[in-house]
Amino acid sequence: MELFQEILVFITLALAIGFLVKKYFLKKVKSSKSCGEDSCGCH
């Protein structure tokens, strides 16, 4: 049972670190064109 709990903790930790890396370090580059004219749906 203890091994199962450790596996769950490591999976949760990996998911949390992956989320933070995706959110803060892999930001998408915004395009320089304006979306107001052609309603491209980027809002």
Order of alpha helices (4+ residues) and beta strands (2+ residues): alpha
